Amino acid sequence: MIVAAIAAGEIGFWVFLLGGLAVRYLLRKPKLGAALLICVPLVDVGLLVVTAIDLRNGATANFTHGLAAAYLGFSVAFGHSMIRWTDQRFAYRFAGGPPPVKAPKYGRERVVYEWKDFGKAAISWAISCGLMELAILLVDAPERTAALTGWIQRLSVIVGIWGIWTVCTTIWPPKPKKPADPERISADR
């Protein structure tokens, strides 16, 4: 049941997102488009309700319950930026909007970008793990929630690796490749 709810949530996310943008830009109805875009987070609320009901009705938490919590955390933390990213490209392609803003590749701008993404990852981790801890407390049966504990550990490792990557990017920020020296190239021939 939870796998179907996650699949429906993912499909619903994209249907409301692309539908809202299509109505906004192709049909030129910005208010109706905004109303459809507001429905995007409601899909997450629906998934949360389905998962909570399943656990309260005595289900033993499994991989899919943890996946639902991870999906919700990711959706809340990264959803706004995903919508903005899609909106920029949709406006550029179909409504004559400005070219989409690309992620910086080098230097301080790239470091700032990496820290912002890590901040979203940390928020996602906190929401996901908070939801799982809440489920563990509400179910109050460790034998039924062991899978959630495993998910918390996995997500902690992922956010830890992400943090290490971000620190490394801060210490050694990417730099543009230097153009080849024409004199050296001719000397090598």
BAFI-3210 file (N, C-alpha, C; in Angstrom, 3 decimals, decimal comma, padded with zeros to 6 digits):
// residues 189
n [1|2|3|4|5|6|7|8|9|10|11|12|13|14|15|16|17|18|19|20|21|22|23|24|25|26|27|28|29|30|31|32|33|34|35|36|37|38|39|40|41|42|43|44|45|46|47|48|49|50|51|52|53|54|55|56|57|58|59|60|61|62|63|64|65|66|67|68|69|70|71|72|73|74|75|76|77|78|79|80|81|82|83|84|85|86|87|88|89|90|91|92|93|94|95|96|97|98|99|100|101|102|103|104|105|106|107|108|109|110|111|112|113|114|115|116|117|118|119|120|121|122|123|124|125|126|127|128|129|130|131|132|133|134|135|136|137|138|139|140|141|142|143|144|145|146|147|148|149|150|151|152|153|154|155|156|157|158|159|160|161|162|163|164|165|166|167|168|169|170|171|172|173|174|175|176|177|178|179|180|181|182|183|184|185|186|187|188|189]
n.u [000,819|001,927|003,956|002,462|001,256|003,488|004,333|002,043|002,176|004,560|003,891|001,673|002,960|004,464|002,398|000,776|002,732|003,740|001,287|000,324|002,265|001,884|-000,745|-000,340|001,556|001,053|-001,743|-002,152|-003,219|-002,631|-003,577|-005,098|-003,068|-001,337|-002,951|-002,974|-000,268|-000,085|-001,215|000,791|002,362|000,292|000,045|002,151|001,243|-000,904|000,478|001,827|-000,354|-001,445|000,687|000,910|-001,612|-001,431|000,631|-000,528|-002,622|-001,510|000,470|003,683|006,558|008,374|010,768|009,458|008,005|010,016|011,082|008,967|009,026|011,578|011,177|009,268|010,752|012,758|011,177|010,010|012,312|013,737|011,797|010,798|012,979|013,164|010,758|011,138|013,352|012,208|010,168|011,624|012,800|010,533|009,234|011,151|011,221|008,541|007,310|008,826|010,569|013,450|016,736|017,368|018,805|021,994|023,760|026,586|029,968|032,559|034,944|034,237|031,478|030,600|031,196|029,462|027,048|027,222|027,135|024,572|023,050|023,824|022,722|019,993|019,958|020,525|018,252|016,342|017,171|016,726|013,924|013,004|014,160|013,067|010,327|010,394|011,355|009,217|007,212|008,268|008,053|005,233|004,210|005,442|006,633|009,340|010,012|008,378|009,235|011,857|012,903|012,715|014,615|016,895|016,707|017,113|019,793|020,975|020,289|021,655|024,314|024,409|023,929|026,131|028,291|027,673|028,141|030,917|031,796|031,007|032,598|035,109|034,877|034,860|037,424|039,046|038,163|036,502|038,285|038,543|039,753|042,974|043,723|045,404|048,889|049,958|052,629|053,919|052,565|053,349|056,075|056,057|055,495]
n.v [-001,197|001,252|001,603|002,037|004,434|006,119|006,056|007,171|009,651|010,700|010,766|012,468|014,792|015,596|015,829|017,911|019,919|020,210|020,515|022,853|024,694|024,510|025,459|028,024|029,180|028,264|028,294|030,758|031,471|032,592|032,596|030,222|028,450|028,953|027,994|025,261|024,735|025,141|022,845|020,980|020,586|019,455|016,877|015,656|015,825|014,079|011,638|011,464|011,168|008,699|006,951|007,260|006,308|003,650|002,661|003,117|001,357|-001,023|-002,053|-003,416|-001,564|-001,153|-001,212|000,518|002,308|003,812|004,851|006,463|008,452|009,493|010,456|012,436|014,230|014,967|016,122|018,318|019,814|020,158|020,683|023,326|024,516|022,746|023,237|025,939|025,664|024,146|025,911|028,125|027,026|026,250|028,720|029,991|028,338|028,252|030,732|032,905|033,780|034,828|033,330|030,281|030,281|029,086|026,696|027,769|027,101|027,369|028,551|030,859|031,232|028,702|027,283|028,501|027,742|024,935|024,770|025,748|023,744|021,607|022,506|022,228|019,455|018,757|019,757|018,146|015,639|016,077|016,431|013,988|012,064|013,004|012,521|009,730|009,099|010,087|008,330|005,956|006,487|006,809|004,312|002,648|000,106|-001,558|-003,827|-003,594|-001,362|-001,458|-001,245|001,452|002,550|001,584|003,063|005,654|005,482|005,008|007,371|009,198|008,523|009,208|012,027|012,722|012,042|013,835|016,212|015,988|016,138|018,768|020,242|019,564|020,767|023,376|023,688|022,992|024,570|024,227|025,046|026,878|025,220|025,877|027,514|025,841|026,357|027,947|028,076|025,993|023,845|023,920|023,431|020,863|019,441]
n.w [000,000|000,793|-001,068|-003,371|-002,591|-002,430|-005,095|-006,275|-005,048|-006,134|-008,847|-008,666|-007,740|-010,029|-011,906|-010,851|-010,736|-013,455|-014,708|-013,457|-014,334|-017,098|-017,354|-016,364|-018,177|-020,870|-021,221|-020,255|-017,738|-014,927|-012,216|-011,905|-012,551|-010,385|-008,324|-008,902|-008,515|-005,792|-004,895|-004,999|-002,513|-001,058|-001,921|-000,611|002,017|001,864|001,467|003,905|005,670|004,787|005,364|008,164|008,997|008,151|009,823|012,351|012,216|012,786|011,127|010,398|010,316|007,337|004,634|002,834|004,413|005,606|003,264|002,466|004,461|003,943|001,362|001,877|003,486|001,646|-000,332|000,987|001,693|-000,746|-002,595|-003,210|-004,560|-006,692|-007,979|-008,653|-010,387|-012,468|-013,228|-014,229|-016,532|-017,952|-018,330|-019,908|-022,165|-023,115|-022,725|-023,407|-021,444|-019,425|-019,931|-018,139|-014,850|-014,290|-012,294|-010,426|-011,415|-010,445|-007,944|-005,225|-005,527|-006,264|-003,944|-002,079|-003,264|-002,941|-000,121|000,370|-000,843|000,779|003,153|002,546|002,303|004,937|006,216|004,987|005,973|008,727|008,808|007,706|009,471|011,840|011,396|011,263|013,838|015,323|014,444|015,479|018,214|018,463|017,622|019,430|019,682|019,407|017,877|015,693|014,408|013,586|011,003|010,464|012,140|010,880|008,508|009,486|010,207|007,661|006,258|007,823|007,311|004,591|004,654|006,130|004,403|002,372|003,741|004,164|001,514|000,953|002,727|001,700|-000,817|000,015|001,072|-001,107|-003,580|-006,760|-009,723|-012,781|-015,711|-016,899|-019,959|-022,628|-023,142|-025,988|-026,954|-025,669|-026,701|-029,422|-029,090|-028,169|-030,414]
ca.u [000,000|002,779|004,647|001,486|001,080|004,694|004,254|000,988|002,696|005,535|003,129|000,896|003,890|004,777|001,158|000,412|003,790|003,723|-000,045|000,283|003,090|001,230|-001,890|000,194|002,259|000,470|-003,126|-002,113|-004,131|-001,704|-004,226|-005,394|-001,759|-000,865|-003,779|-002,471|001,049|-000,303|-001,579|001,995|002,642|-000,830|000,355|002,993|000,377|-001,633|001,395|002,042|-001,573|-001,540|001,730|000,535|-002,761|-000,935|001,351|-001,471|-003,488|-000,788|001,470|005,079|007,300|009,335|011,550|008,615|007,643|011,186|011,166|007,943|009,544|012,698|010,573|008,650|011,821|013,369|010,197|009,883|013,563|014,179|010,641|010,715|014,021|012,814|009,684|011,763|014,177|011,288|009,468|012,539|012,950|009,227|009,019|012,090|010,860|007,183|006,735|009,780|011,243|014,914|017,389|017,454|020,042|022,743|024,554|027,978|030,898|033,881|035,230|033,416|030,065|030,338|031,235|028,196|026,022|027,341|026,670|023,109|022,516|024,017|021,703|018,735|020,109|020,413|016,827|015,684|017,531|016,053|012,487|012,823|014,472|012,070|009,096|010,608|011,407|007,839|006,519|008,795|007,442|003,791|003,939|005,926|006,914|010,603|010,042|007,609|009,809|013,303|013,268|012,856|015,927|017,860|016,623|017,756|021,235|021,357|020,196|022,728|025,546|024,321|024,126|027,521|029,127|027,378|028,853|032,351|031,954|030,872|033,808|036,210|034,687|035,239|038,881|039,605|037,082|036,804|038,837|038,482|040,999|043,744|043,875|046,720|049,874|050,243|054,062|054,255|051,995|054,195|057,364|055,846|055,335]
ca.v [000,000|002,437|001,771|002,673|005,824|006,858|006,213|008,155|010,952|011,179|011,101|013,664|015,929|016,057|016,236|019,250|020,867|020,479|021,046|024,245|025,510|024,542|026,377|029,369|029,741|027,930|028,767|032,154|031,625|032,514|032,276|028,790|027,792|029,056|027,087|023,904|024,631|025,043|021,454|020,143|020,099|018,668|015,484|015,183|015,660|012,833|010,522|011,428|010,629|007,273|006,243|007,272|005,407|002,282|002,280|003,093|000,186|-002,227|-002,514|-003,396|-000,661|-001,811|-000,316|001,521|003,353|004,685|005,549|007,518|009,547|010,108|011,196|013,640|015,149|015,491|016,969|019,584|020,572|020,461|020,916|024,707|024,760|021,962|023,973|027,129|025,196|023,773|027,122|028,917|026,378|026,298|030,109|030,261|027,542|028,447|032,059|033,964|034,250|034,888|032,019|029,787|030,506|027,844|026,591|028,195|025,976|027,589|029,569|031,131|031,039|027,255|026,896|028,955|026,871|023,622|024,886|025,866|022,405|020,807|022,963|021,560|018,041|018,651|019,947|016,918|014,622|016,374|016,168|012,547|011,360|013,425|011,769|008,329|009,043|010,263|007,054|004,987|006,809|006,569|002,870|002,160|-001,330|-001,604|-004,918|-003,169|-000,146|-001,635|-000,766|002,909|002,810|001,370|004,215|006,804|005,278|005,208|008,795|009,889|008,293|010,000|013,455|012,846|012,068|015,110|017,229|015,861|016,686|020,220|020,758|019,429|021,805|024,641|023,712|022,939|024,934|023,961|026,166|026,599|024,709|026,909|027,190|025,306|027,343|027,667|027,876|024,671|022,876|023,883|022,857|019,422|018,801]
ca.w [000,000|000,903|-002,349|-004,268|-002,144|-002,832|-006,558|-006,539|-004,615|-007,122|-010,055|-008,339|-007,693|-011,390|-012,582|-010,383|-011,115|-014,897|-015,021|-013,008|-015,228|-018,416|-017,260|-016,158|-019,336|-022,168|-021,268|-019,783|-016,596|-013,796|-010,933|-011,910|-012,478|-008,997|-007,516|-009,125|-007,880|-004,345|-004,620|-004,951|-001,160|-000,537|-002,245|000,489|003,190|001,633|001,724|005,345|006,282|004,452|006,116|009,589|009,181|007,994|011,044|013,482|012,067|013,187|010,164|010,804|009,429|006,463|003,788|002,184|005,380|005,673|001,986|002,485|005,298|003,221|000,254|002,428|003,873|000,428|-001,019|001,714|001,652|-002,107|-003,460|-003,691|-005,563|-007,880|-008,653|-009,248|-011,500|-013,550|-013,656|-015,060|-017,830|-018,616|-018,750|-021,006|-023,350|-023,623|-022,494|-023,730|-020,239|-019,508|-019,841|-016,759|-014,112|-014,127|-011,070|-010,637|-011,554|-009,869|-006,951|-004,048|-005,865|-006,212|-002,530|-001,499|-003,830|-002,288|001,258|000,342|-001,109|001,988|004,106|002,178|002,648|006,397|006,533|004,549|006,958|009,994|008,656|007,515|010,716|012,823|011,130|011,653|015,309|015,783|014,202|016,444|019,515|018,427|017,536|020,718|019,603|018,660|016,899|014,517|013,816|013,372|009,656|010,518|012,750|009,802|007,604|010,143|010,083|006,256|005,924|008,548|006,542|003,357|004,940|006,568|003,195|001,711|004,508|003,863|000,159|001,019|003,380|000,725|-001,833|000,642|001,207|-002,455|-004,510|-008,171|-010,475|-014,227|-016,301|-017,599|-021,381|-022,985|-023,587|-027,410|-027,175|-025,187|-027,643|-030,612|-028,704|-028,015|-031,735]
c.u [000,862|003,527|003,716|001,280|002,281|004,666|003,196|001,442|003,668|004,833|002,328|001,754|004,112|003,531|000,769|001,458|003,711|002,362|-000,166|001,081|002,471|000,048|-001,393|000,745|001,590|-000,958|-003,261|-003,148|-003,291|-002,362|-004,555|-004,104|-001,202|-001,655|-003,310|-001,104|000,936|-000,654|-000,358|002,299|001,497|-000,653|001,196|002,178|-000,414|-000,776|001,661|000,848|-001,677|-000,531|001,374|-000,621|-002,301|-000,227|000,416|-002,403|-002,744|000,236|002,860|005,824|008,303|010,054|010,692|008,177|008,801|011,357|010,150|008,431|010,696|012,177|009,964|009,700|012,474|012,432|010,047|011,147|013,941|013,032|010,586|011,753|013,760|011,722|010,262|012,587|013,288|010,579|010,354|012,660|011,656|008,964|009,922|011,633|009,523|006,638|007,715|010,484|012,746|015,517|017,489|018,818|020,723|023,526|025,982|028,907|032,167|033,844|034,252|031,934|029,698|030,313|029,926|027,047|026,028|026,838|025,148|022,471|022,682|023,012|020,353|018,791|019,965|018,963|016,041|015,930|016,759|014,552|012,238|013,049|013,496|010,759|009,241|010,683|010,005|007,040|006,972|008,161|005,952|003,448|004,349|006,074|008,174|010,667|009,278|008,224|011,317|013,744|013,465|014,193|017,030|017,874|017,309|019,268|021,711|021,354|021,293|024,065|025,543|024,578|025,545|028,480|028,926|028,121|030,352|032,644|031,939|032,093|034,994|036,109|035,076|036,762|039,552|038,515|037,477|037,294|038,729|039,822|041,678|043,841|045,293|047,618|050,252|051,726|054,472|053,739|052,877|055,556|057,246|055,779|056,639]
c.v [001,259|002,679|002,458|004,137|006,681|007,103|007,249|009,551|011,539|011,587|012,384|014,916|016,479|016,488|017,647|020,293|021,216|021,021|022,507|025,158|025,605|025,508|027,815|029,966|029,449|028,446|030,211|032,411|031,501|032,153|030,791|027,988|027,810|028,115|025,644|023,710|024,527|023,609|020,539|019,691|019,283|017,180|014,882|014,950|014,356|011,614|010,364|010,789|009,127|006,458|006,159|006,308|003,953|001,812|002,198|001,882|-001,123|-002,746|-002,467|-002,528|-001,471|-000,753|000,826|002,627|004,342|005,495|006,693|008,715|010,263|010,952|012,506|014,669|015,790|016,475|018,326|020,430|021,018|020,847|022,315|024,975|023,944|022,670|025,208|026,750|024,881|025,004|027,967|028,326|026,416|027,701|030,453|029,571|027,955|029,865|033,194|034,547|034,292|033,482|031,575|030,066|029,159|027,874|027,038|026,980|026,125|028,585|029,663|030,887|029,561|026,770|027,283|028,063|025,500|023,681|025,027|024,507|021,501|021,215|022,319|020,074|017,841|018,841|018,697|015,792|014,839|016,057|014,666|011,787|011,741|012,688|010,308|008,172|009,197|008,978|005,991|005,223|006,481|005,086|002,193|000,634|-001,504|-002,718|-004,566|-001,966|-000,248|-001,104|000,746|003,299|002,620|002,526|005,435|006,688|005,530|006,683|009,598|009,713|009,161|011,473|013,700|012,916|013,384|016,254|017,194|016,443|018,218|020,860|020,680|020,484|023,171|024,773|023,781|023,283|024,646|025,223|025,843|026,077|025,833|026,519|026,710|026,429|027,028|027,401|026,474|023,600|022,770|023,264|021,339|018,710|018,550]
c.w [000,000|-000,408|-003,344|-003,889|-002,537|-004,342|-006,925|-006,147|-005,618|-008,415|-009,821|-008,299|-009,097|-012,157|-012,165|-010,794|-012,601|-015,335|-014,639|-013,916|-016,621|-018,410|-017,143|-017,451|-020,677|-022,307|-020,793|-018,683|-015,312|-012,468|-010,836|-011,837|-011,067|-008,088|-007,684|-008,470|-006,365|-003,957|-004,505|-003,519|-000,556|-000,836|-001,120|001,752|003,062|001,913|003,213|006,055|006,027|005,264|007,594|009,858|009,102|009,265|012,251|013,427|012,309|012,195|010,787|009,793|008,619|005,631|003,236|003,142|005,546|004,400|001,930|003,303|004,596|002,058|000,753|002,822|002,665|-000,260|-000,326|001,553|000,239|-003,033|-004,043|-004,782|-006,826|-008,680|-009,348|-010,483|-012,711|-014,104|-014,572|-016,458|-018,635|-019,142|-019,931|-022,294|-023,961|-023,489|-022,758|-022,519|-020,423|-019,442|-018,378|-016,136|-013,911|-012,823|-011,353|-010,658|-010,735|-008,714|-005,798|-004,323|-005,794|-004,766|-001,848|-001,974|-003,137|-000,846|001,326|000,086|000,106|003,064|003,818|002,539|004,155|006,847|006,152|005,547|008,258|009,908|008,559|008,813|011,825|012,643|011,550|013,165|015,905|015,593|015,193|017,818|019,541|018,390|018,837|020,754|018,757|017,604|015,618|013,802|013,551|012,006|009,650|011,139|011,712|008,815|008,203|010,015|008,652|005,883|006,619|007,829|005,284|003,633|005,457|005,388|002,445|002,411|004,254|002,485|000,196|001,672|002,420|-000,373|-001,280|000,716|-000,162|-003,471|-005,961|-008,869|-011,959|-014,727|-017,052|-019,074|-021,661|-023,504|-025,034|-027,684|-026,761|-026,145|-028,883|-030,300|-028,577|-029,356|-032,337]
res [m|i|v|a|a|i|a|a|g|e|i|g|f|w|v|f|l|l|g|g|l|a|v|r|y|l|l|r|k|p|k|l|g|a|a|l|l|i|c|v|p|l|v|d|v|g|l|l|v|v|t|a|i|d|l|r|n|g|a|t|a|n|f|t|h|g|l|a|a|a|y|l|g|f|s|v|a|f|g|h|s|m|i|r|w|t|d|q|r|f|a|y|r|f|a|g|g|p|p|p|v|k|a|p|k|y|g|r|e|r|v|v|y|e|w|k|d|f|g|k|a|a|i|s|w|a|i|s|c|g|l|m|e|l|a|i|l|l|v|d|a|p|e|r|t|a|a|l|t|g|w|i|q|r|l|s|v|i|v|g|i|w|g|i|w|t|v|c|t|t|i|w|p|p|k|p|k|k|p|a|d|p|e|r|i|s|a|d|r]
***
